[in-house]
Structures are given as C-alpha cells and as structure tokens.
C-alpha cells in the first residue's frame, strides 16, 4: 500500500542519513590525525603525528555495494566511493575509500585491511599529494610517515594565498581551476616549482598558466590566454609546437626563453669584444 511504501522510503532515508553521519564522524577524526584543516594541509609546520584506530563498516559496504563492487554516496560536502582491493594474483587484500570535497580540489584516500582496519591514509590537492601520509599497523599505531611537503619551502597554503592576492585566482574554486602541479625540478629547473592553470571565467576554454618557484614563491613565468582542451592535455597548437621541436609545458617554455636570453647576451658580449679590437 502507499502507507507501506511511504514507511519504506522513510526508513531508507533514515539509513542513508545514519551512514552519512557515521562517515562524517570518521572523516572528522581522521582529519585530526592527518591535518589541522584543508587550508593548512601542506603548511609550514609538520602535522601532529598520532595513532589512530579507524574502521570501515564492512557489513554496511557488503549490503550497499553495487554489481560492480562499488559503493558510492554523499556525506555532507563530500562524495565518497568505497570498493574492494585485490593484488596482482587477484587475491582480496582489503578496501579502499576515496573521499572528495564537492566544492574544493581536496581529496582523501584511505586503505583498510580485510577486517576493515585503517592501514593507510593520505591527502591530495587536485591529485597532488600534500602534507603527511600515514601507515598503520593492525592496532592503529603509526609505522611510517611520509612528508610530501618537505622539498617545498613555499607551501601549498602560501601558493593559495599568493594566487588570490596577486592574480585574483581562487585555487579552491574547482570550476575555474584546471590544474595544479608541482615538482622537485630534478629534470628541468633544478629546484622545486609549482605550475597553475586557471580559467579566465567558468565558461571559458581559455586561461592563464603560472610557473612559481617552490622555494621563494617568486613568479618565474606567465602564459596568458592559453587554450584548454577538456579532451586532452593540449590543443592543436601544441601538436605543431612539438613538431617544430619546441617545448609545450610551461617549465619547458620558461627554460627555452631563458636559454634564448642567455644566448642573446653572449652574442652581444662577443660583438663588444670584436668592436674593441
């Protein structure tokens, strides 16, 4: 009857809300262990290290998973996906939970063992690992910490503040942020750096690209009104640029222009020496 259907739907809604509240509590506890807040997840100080006992509700997952073995839902301002994990021999080794903030580029990764005990967690910003990642034993004691922010004296929160104050770029706005990338620069600049691609507006396919020194925070290079191709990393102009043997990445273009200036200065110096003779 309609009354039974109404009661069923109400019960279903209550179950979903209970799950959401449970997840929010878990996320809050995890966040305390991993960082003091998203905006400071990669800040100048090290995150507080502490042991953490956290469980994935295995029974809830088994009941809720779809035919593909995934369980996807929303809890507060986050979208959450849980799924089983297998090794190369197709042996079941545990569970994975991916939690993404709906309105910012922050996401959180959790790895649980076969009994649902937390064994690993990390935080990322637009796919870039930030702050500390933690590995735990079966009792929730930390066994390993990796600090992804160590090579960068100019931290992510410094970058967010700089882009906002100097260029009016809100890096927390997912609708305009195309990408943030960072590298220790071993193969190119020989120093840490960040690159940012930010759209001119939410409906535009053009934006500005920035290259920022990862140590001093100095703006090294800016490319204005660059085209963004949603289907790929570059546009048609990149194809022709590559065909000519020229760089397409912002760090490559920066080094290319830097080398051109150095060569021009050498030529000027050589001409002055010839003139003196």
C-alpha positions, -999 to +999 in steps of 0.1 A: +000+000+000+010+036-003+015+038+035+039+008+035+058+024+006+060+057+025+073+039+056+098+021+034+111+053+018+113+070+052+133+041+066+156+041+036+162+078+041+170+073+077+195+046+069+213+069+044+214+097+069+228+074+096+255+063+072+263+099+063+266+109+099+288+079+106+311+088+077+313+124+088+324+114+123+351+091+109+363+118+085+365+144+113+386+120+134+408+111+105+413+147+096+426+155+131+453+129+126+462+138+091+459+176+091+446+206+110+423+215+082+422+215+044+435+251+040+466+242+061+471+206+049+505+214+034+515+243+057+550+252+070+547+232+102+545+194+104+512+179+111+508+164+145+515+127+145+492+105+165+480+069+164+445+063+151+421+034+153+395+037+125+373+011+109+354+007+076+319-007+082+324-039+062+289-052+068+274-019+056+297-020+025+287-056+016+250-047+018+253-014-001+278-022-029+265-024-065+270-051-091+305-037-098+316-039-062+314-002-056+295+018-030+291+055-038+273+081-018+275+116-004+282+126+032+280+163+040+300+182+014+319+151+002+314+124-024+326+090-012+335+059-031+343+026-014+355-006-032+374-038-027+411-041-035+429-071-050+466-078-056+482-089-088+471-126-081+435-114-078+436-121-041+414-099-019+436-077+003+413-050+017+392-020+009+397+015-005+378+046+004+381+078-017+366+109-003+364+141-024+353+175-013+325+186-037+335+223-039+373+223-035+402+202-050+409+184-017+405+146-016+413+120+010+425+084+004+420+055+029+432+020+027+417-007+050+427-043+056+403-073+051+389-067+086+382-031+078+410-016+099+427+016+087+462+009+074+470+039+053+457+075+047+468+105+026+455+139+014+458+154-020+450+187-037+439+183-074+457+150-075+489+163-059+499+145-027+503+170+002+512+171+038+519+137+055+507+103+046+505+076+074+508+039+075+493+020+105+496-015+120+466-036+129+464-018+163+463+017+148+499+026+157+518+046+131+545+026+114+555+050+086+552+087+078+560+104+045+562+142+043+553+153+008+558+189+016+594+186+027+610+197-006+589+229-008+597+258+015+569+277-003+539+256+009+506+249-008+488+274+015+514+300+006+506+293-031+468+296-025+473+330-007+497+343-034+475+334-063+445+350-046+462+383-036+484+388-067+462+373-095+427+370-080+428+333-087+408+312-062+425+278-063+398+264-041+373+270-070+371+237-089+351+252-117+379+275-127+410+256-116+422+234-144+453+221-127+479+225-100+512+206-104+544+206-085+578+190-090+612+189-072+626+200-105+654+174-108+649+170-145+643+206-155+646+237-133+669+220-107+648+235-080+612+229-067+584+246-086+546+248-090+525+253-121+489+266-121+464+267-149+434+289-141+404+297-164+395+333-172+359+325-162+338+294-156+325+292-191+358+300-209+381+275-225+410+299-221+430+307-191+464+318-177+493+295-167+517+303-140+551+289-130+560+296-094+593+290-076+587+263-049+613+278-026+609+316-028+574+319-041+586+341-070+566+341-102+590+328-128+568+328-159+533+335-170+514+325-202+483+345-209+451+334-227+461+298-232+436+274-247+423+245-225+413+213-242+389+192-220+396+161-240+433+162-237+463+179-221+470+202-250+454+218-281+462+217-319+489+244-314+507+220-291+509+195-319+526+220-342+548+232-315+560+196-308+565+190-345+589+220-346+609+206-317+597+233-293+585+227-257+548+227-247+550+226-209+553+259-191+585+248-174+599+238-208+589+271-223+604+290-194+638+273-198+636+278-236+631+315-232+658+317-205+683+300-228+674+323-257+681+353-235+715+339-224+724+332-260+715+367-270+736+381-241+766+360-252+763+373-288+762+409-275+792+403-254+811+388-283+802+418-306+815+442-279+848+423-278+852+424-316+844+462-316+872+469-290+897+452-312 
